[in-house]
Amino acid sequence: MKASDVRELNNEELVAKLAGLKKELFNLRLSHATGQLANPLALNNVKKDIARIKTVLRERAGQDA
């Protein structure tokens, strides 16, 4: 997910997407721990997507204040 795609979403969609990514990260970590993870780079990609969403939410929260 690109930063420009994240910025197009509204806050409610971002929060929902963040919750989904956190669940996905949990499942990827579980798969990695049991040795069943096919693509180890998926962990990094999900972490970066979470960081992008949190950054945009934080920026928007700062603008409202």
C-alpha positions in Angstrom: 0.0 0.0 0.0 1.4 3.4 -1.0 1.3 6.5 1.1 -0.9 8.2 -1.5 -3.4 5.4 -1.2 -3.5 5.7 2.5 -4.1 9.5 2.4 -7.1 9.0 0.1 -9.0 7.0 2.9 -11.0 8.7 5.6 -10.3 8.2 9.3 -12.9 5.4 9.8 -11.5 3.4 6.9 -8.0 3.9 8.2 -8.9 2.6 11.6 -10.6 -0.4 10.1 -7.6 -1.1 7.8 -5.3 -0.8 10.8 -7.2 -3.4 12.8 -7.1 -5.8 9.9 -3.4 -5.3 9.4 -2.8 -5.9 13.1 -4.7 -9.2 12.8 -2.7 -10.1 9.7 0.6 -9.3 11.5 -0.4 -11.6 14.3 -1.2 -14.4 11.9 2.1 -13.9 10.1 4.1 -13.9 13.3 2.4 -17.1 14.3 3.1 -18.7 10.9 6.7 -17.6 11.2 7.1 -19.0 14.7 5.8 -22.4 13.5 8.0 -22.4 10.4 5.1 -22.2 7.9 5.7 -18.7 6.6 6.3 -18.9 2.8 7.2 -15.2 2.3 9.2 -13.7 5.2 9.1 -10.2 3.6 5.4 -10.1 4.2 6.1 -9.3 7.8 8.1 -6.2 6.9 5.5 -5.1 4.4 2.7 -5.4 6.9 4.7 -3.5 9.6 5.4 -0.7 7.1 1.7 -0.5 6.1 0.8 -0.2 9.8 3.4 2.6 10.3 2.1 4.5 7.2 -1.5 4.4 8.5 -0.5 5.4 12.0 1.5 8.3 10.6 -1.4 9.6 8.6 -3.8 9.3 11.5 -1.3 11.2 13.7 -0.9 13.9 11.1 -4.6 14.4 10.9 -5.0 14.4 14.7 -2.4 17.2 14.8 -4.2 19.3 12.3 -7.5 19.1 14.2 -5.9 20.4 17.5 
